[in-house]
Amino acid sequence: MSPEAQLLLQKGMDALQANDALDPEDEGSTAQAVALLTQATKEAPESATAWGTLALAYAVRRRAAPVVERAGYEARGRSAADRALALDTHEPRALAARRIMEPVYRNWIAAEQADRSALSTNPRFPILVFVLSDMLGNVGRWREAANLSDRLDRTKFLLPGAERKAILNLWSAGDLQAADHAITAAVQRWPDQRQIWRTRVAYLLYSGQPAEALAILKDRTNHPRDLIPGVVDVVTWTAEALTGKIPRSQAIAASLQFVRIHPELTHPMAHAVAALGDKTTVFALLNGYYFGEGQWARLAPEGGDQDRQTSPLFQPPMRGLWHESSFDALLGRIGLHDYWRQSGKRPDYWG
């Protein structure tokens, strides 16, 4: 590759890696990444890496794009992935792009098989590791997901999205000592990165340290600049309720008011309401999100099943619901009992 192409590729990779490929909340700097990587493919049309990275940028952008725009991003992503794999059949970013664009919800067995096949071509490539670990989290298999995270030398792959996923895997698998260490290291490296900051606050809130979370929330000098407006206030009310400073009903009402405006944050708000002890409302939120039913039907994702995730159901804030008959019925309707029976696997929370 020419020096010009190498520079474009590196800048495009940097812009892409500033995003969390598995967080569909916003588009971040993916537009910049697509532009830089498109130019890189023009400068180096025989570079499988350039085409594969462009495919991944389109795949990541597609996750957060409005539904009407997704078909265009997917077509371009698949085209770029095809070009990359024609040049190198094992190009890992192109393989990851294809996997990210395939549905996982209610498609868990096929998704796991395809994810494992992609990972087998490059067993230590970060995005392939975390695509599979994300799928395992969606079926409640956190210990396996955490074992995958441990494959990586995360001092070499300095990616905030990968670190966030590794922390979530460790926490959900119950390895709090390792999660503590990973959180501390991530905050030192990226003190104001949005996903790392939010993961730290949630971890402290729901792992028995709400007073520490409250101190971070109230220290606005270190808040990330790109937080959703109002999210700090609503999480602060949750922390204050968990520390006994305000009534829990007040914090629950704040979470419900916020999720009306930001349905994309259904799961974080459901976690807050679950931690505050209102199981009935949590199930009402989840029935709206998964089935478009009841007073919270508006929470059903615009993209339908392609946007639905189940990993938040198996994260620690939901622990109080796991052995409720309503939770078991919810999982049955979603199809997870069929998955566990057909796959012969068990979720961690079964013990």
Backbone hydrogen bonds, N-H to C=O, Kabsch-Sander energy under -0.5 kcal/mol:
donor,donor_aa,acceptor,acceptor_aa,energy
6,Q,2,S,-2.6
7,L,3,P,-2.2
8,L,4,E,-2.3
9,L,5,A,-2.7
10,Q,6,Q,-2.5
11,K,7,L,-2.5
12,G,8,L,-2.5
13,M,9,L,-2.6
14,D,10,Q,-2.5
15,A,11,K,-2.3
16,L,12,G,-2.2
17,Q,13,M,-2.9
18,A,14,D,-0.9
19,N,16,L,-1.7
21,A,19,N,-0.7
23,D,20,D,-2.0
26,D,23,D,-0.5
30,T,27,E,-2.1
33,A,29,S,-2.0
34,V,30,T,-2.8
35,A,31,A,-2.1
36,L,32,Q,-2.4
37,L,33,A,-2.7
38,T,34,V,-2.3
39,Q,35,A,-1.7
40,A,36,L,-1.9
41,T,37,L,-2.1
42,K,38,T,-1.3
43,E,39,Q,-2.0
44,A,40,A,-2.1
47,S,44,A,-2.0
48,A,46,E,-0.8
51,W,47,S,-1.9
52,G,48,A,-2.9
53,T,49,T,-2.6
54,L,50,A,-2.1
55,A,51,W,-2.3
56,L,52,G,-2.0
57,A,53,T,-2.2
58,Y,54,L,-2.3
59,A,55,A,-2.3
60,V,56,L,-2.6
61,R,57,A,-2.4
62,R,58,Y,-2.4
63,R,59,A,-1.3
64,A,60,V,-0.8
64,A,61,R,-0.6
65,A,61,R,-0.9
65,A,62,R,-0.6
69,E,66,P,-1.8
70,R,66,P,-0.8
70,R,67,V,-1.0
71,A,67,V,-0.6
73,Y,69,E,-1.6
74,E,70,R,-2.9
75,A,71,A,-2.5
76,R,72,G,-2.0
77,G,73,Y,-2.7
78,R,74,E,-2.9
79,S,75,A,-2.0
80,A,76,R,-2.4
81,A,77,G,-2.5
82,D,78,R,-2.5
83,R,79,S,-2.0
84,A,80,A,-2.3
85,L,81,A,-2.7
86,A,82,D,-1.6
87,L,83,R,-1.1
87,L,84,A,-0.5
88,D,84,A,-2.2
91,E,88,D,-2.0
95,L,91,E,-1.9
96,A,92,P,-2.4
97,A,93,R,-2.4
98,R,94,A,-2.1
99,R,95,L,-1.9
100,I,96,A,-2.7
101,M,97,A,-1.6
102,E,98,R,-0.5
102,E,99,R,-1.1
107,N,104,V,-2.7
111,A,107,N,-2.4
112,E,108,W,-2.6
113,Q,109,I,-2.2
114,A,110,A,-2.4
115,D,111,A,-2.8
116,R,112,E,-2.6
117,S,113,Q,-2.0
118,A,114,A,-2.3
119,L,115,D,-2.4
120,S,116,R,-2.0
121,T,117,S,-0.6
121,T,118,A,-1.1
122,N,119,L,-1.4
125,F,122,N,-2.0
128,L,125,F,-0.6
129,V,125,F,-2.1
130,F,126,P,-2.6
131,V,127,I,-1.7
132,L,128,L,-1.6
133,S,129,V,-2.3
134,D,130,F,-2.0
135,M,131,V,-1.7
136,L,132,L,-2.2
137,G,133,S,-2.0
138,N,134,D,-1.5
139,V,135,M,-0.5
139,V,136,L,-1.0
140,G,137,G,-1.5
141,R,136,L,-2.8
142,W,140,G,-0.8
145,A,141,R,-1.6
146,A,142,W,-2.9
147,N,143,R,-1.9
148,L,144,E,-1.8
149,S,145,A,-2.0
150,D,146,A,-1.8
151,R,148,L,-1.9
152,L,149,S,-1.6
154,R,152,L,-1.1
156,K,153,D,-1.6
157,F,153,D,-1.6
158,L,156,K,-1.1
159,L,157,F,-1.8
163,E,159,L,-2.3
164,R,160,P,-2.7
165,K,161,G,-2.0
166,A,162,A,-2.3
167,I,163,E,-2.5
168,L,164,R,-2.4
169,N,165,K,-2.3
170,L,166,A,-2.3
171,W,167,I,-2.7
172,S,168,L,-2.5
173,A,169,N,-1.7
174,G,171,W,-1.3
175,D,170,L,-2.3
176,L,174,G,-1.4
179,A,175,D,-2.1
180,D,176,L,-2.9
181,H,177,Q,-2.0
182,A,178,A,-2.4
183,I,179,A,-2.7
184,T,180,D,-2.3
185,A,181,H,-2.3
186,A,182,A,-2.4
187,V,183,I,-2.5
188,Q,184,T,-1.9
189,R,185,A,-1.6
190,W,186,A,-3.1
193,Q,190,W,-1.3
197,W,193,Q,-2.8
198,R,194,R,-2.7
199,T,195,Q,-2.4
200,R,196,I,-2.4
201,V,197,W,-2.3
202,A,198,R,-2.6
203,Y,199,T,-2.5
204,L,200,R,-2.4
205,L,201,V,-2.6
206,Y,202,A,-2.3
207,S,203,Y,-0.6
207,S,204,L,-0.6
209,Q,204,L,-2.2
213,A,209,Q,-1.7
214,L,210,P,-2.5
215,A,211,A,-1.8
216,I,212,E,-1.8
217,L,213,A,-2.5
218,K,214,L,-2.0
219,D,215,A,-0.9
220,R,218,K,-1.5
222,N,219,D,-1.5
223,H,220,R,-1.1
227,L,224,P,-0.8
231,V,228,I,-2.1
234,V,230,G,-1.9
235,V,231,V,-2.1
236,T,232,V,-2.3
237,W,233,D,-2.1
238,T,234,V,-1.5
239,A,235,V,-2.5
240,E,236,T,-2.7
241,A,237,W,-2.2
242,L,238,T,-2.4
243,T,239,A,-1.4
244,G,241,A,-1.3
245,K,240,E,-2.9
246,I,240,E,-0.9
250,Q,247,P,-0.7
251,A,247,P,-1.3
252,I,248,R,-2.5
253,A,249,S,-2.2
254,A,250,Q,-1.8
255,S,251,A,-2.2
256,L,252,I,-2.3
257,Q,253,A,-2.2
258,F,254,A,-2.1
259,V,255,S,-2.3
260,R,256,L,-1.2
261,I,257,Q,-0.8
261,I,258,F,-0.7
262,H,258,F,-2.2
265,L,262,H,-2.2
266,T,263,P,-1.5
269,M,265,L,-2.1
270,A,266,T,-2.6
271,H,267,H,-2.7
272,A,268,P,-1.9
273,V,269,M,-2.4
274,A,270,A,-2.5
275,A,271,H,-2.6
276,L,272,A,-1.6
277,G,274,A,-1.5
278,D,273,V,-2.0
279,K,277,G,-1.2
282,V,278,D,-1.7
283,F,279,K,-2.3
284,A,280,T,-1.6
285,L,281,T,-2.4
286,L,282,V,-2.5
287,N,283,F,-2.4
288,G,284,A,-1.7
289,Y,285,L,-2.3
290,Y,286,L,-3.0
291,F,287,N,-1.7
292,G,288,G,-1.3
293,E,287,N,-1.4
296,W,293,E,-0.6
297,A,294,G,-1.7
299,L,296,W,-2.2
300,A,297,A,-1.8
304,G,301,P,-1.6
306,Q,303,G,-1.1
307,D,304,G,-1.9
308,R,304,G,-0.7
308,R,305,D,-0.6
313,L,310,T,-1.6
314,F,311,S,-1.7
315,Q,312,P,-1.1
318,M,315,Q,-2.3
319,R,316,P,-2.1
321,L,318,M,-2.4
322,W,318,M,-0.7
322,W,319,R,-1.0
324,E,321,L,-2.2
328,D,324,E,-1.9
329,A,325,S,-2.3
330,L,326,S,-2.0
331,L,327,F,-2.4
332,G,328,D,-1.9
333,R,329,A,-2.2
334,I,330,L,-2.1
335,G,331,L,-1.7
336,L,331,L,-1.8
337,H,331,L,-0.7
339,Y,335,G,-1.7
340,W,336,L,-2.7
341,R,337,H,-2.2
342,Q,338,D,-2.7
343,S,339,Y,-2.9
344,G,340,W,-1.4
345,K,340,W,-0.5
348,D,140,G,-3.3
350,W,347,P,-1.5
351,G,348,D,-2.2
